Amino acid sequence: MKYTYEVEMSPLRHRIIEEQQKKQALALEIKRRHQKSKRIKRIIGNLIVGTLVSAVMVGVVLLGSFLDSGL
């Protein structure tokens, strides 16, 4: 009787292990995508800030040259 129980339960155990492995793989994929998304957002944010800083610097230089030539 014990042998029959182990043989019948073995596939169930394998299915449970496979499901856990699938869930772990899915969790890793979601985590990888989330990290990639965060990295892209950070790059875009840095580009926007850099562009704004550059625009302000150009504006200051143009304003300074305008005021210098006007006086």
C-alpha positions as CSV (number, residue, x, y, z in Angstrom):
1,M,0.0,0.0,0.0
2,K,2.8,2.4,0.8
3,Y,4.4,1.8,-2.6
4,T,1.1,2.6,-4.4
5,Y,0.8,5.9,-2.4
6,E,4.3,7.0,-3.3
7,V,3.9,6.2,-7.0
8,E,0.6,8.1,-7.2
9,M,1.8,11.1,-5.3
10,S,5.1,11.4,-7.2
11,P,3.5,13.2,-10.3
12,L,1.7,15.6,-8.0
13,R,4.9,16.5,-6.3
14,H,6.6,17.0,-9.7
15,R,3.7,19.2,-10.8
16,I,4.0,21.3,-7.7
17,I,7.7,21.7,-8.1
18,E,7.2,22.7,-11.8
19,E,4.6,25.2,-10.9
20,Q,6.9,26.7,-8.3
21,Q,9.7,26.9,-10.8
22,K,7.3,28.6,-13.3
23,K,6.2,31.1,-10.7
24,Q,9.9,31.9,-9.8
25,A,10.8,32.3,-13.5
26,L,7.8,34.6,-13.9
27,A,8.8,36.6,-10.8
28,L,12.3,37.0,-12.2
29,E,11.0,38.2,-15.5
30,I,8.7,40.7,-13.9
31,K,11.6,42.0,-11.7
32,R,13.9,42.2,-14.7
33,R,11.3,44.2,-16.7
34,H,10.7,46.5,-13.7
35,Q,14.4,47.2,-13.3
36,K,14.6,47.9,-17.0
37,S,11.7,50.3,-16.8
38,K,13.2,52.1,-13.9
39,R,16.6,52.4,-15.7
40,I,14.8,53.9,-18.8
41,K,12.9,56.3,-16.7
42,R,16.1,57.4,-14.9
43,I,17.8,57.9,-18.3
44,I,14.9,60.0,-19.7
45,G,14.8,62.0,-16.5
46,N,18.5,62.8,-16.7
47,L,18.1,63.8,-20.3
48,I,15.3,66.2,-19.5
49,V,17.2,67.7,-16.6
50,G,20.3,68.1,-18.7
51,T,18.3,69.7,-21.5
52,L,16.7,72.2,-19.1
53,V,20.0,73.1,-17.4
54,S,21.5,73.6,-20.9
55,A,18.6,75.8,-21.9
56,V,18.9,77.9,-18.7
57,M,22.7,78.3,-19.3
58,V,22.1,79.4,-22.9
59,G,19.4,81.8,-21.7
60,V,21.7,83.3,-19.1
61,V,24.5,83.8,-21.7
62,L,22.1,85.4,-24.2
63,L,20.6,87.6,-21.5
64,G,24.1,88.6,-20.4
65,S,25.3,89.4,-23.9
66,F,22.1,91.4,-24.6
67,L,22.5,93.4,-21.4
68,D,26.2,93.9,-22.1
69,S,25.6,95.2,-25.6
70,G,22.7,97.4,-24.6
71,L,24.6,99.3,-22.0
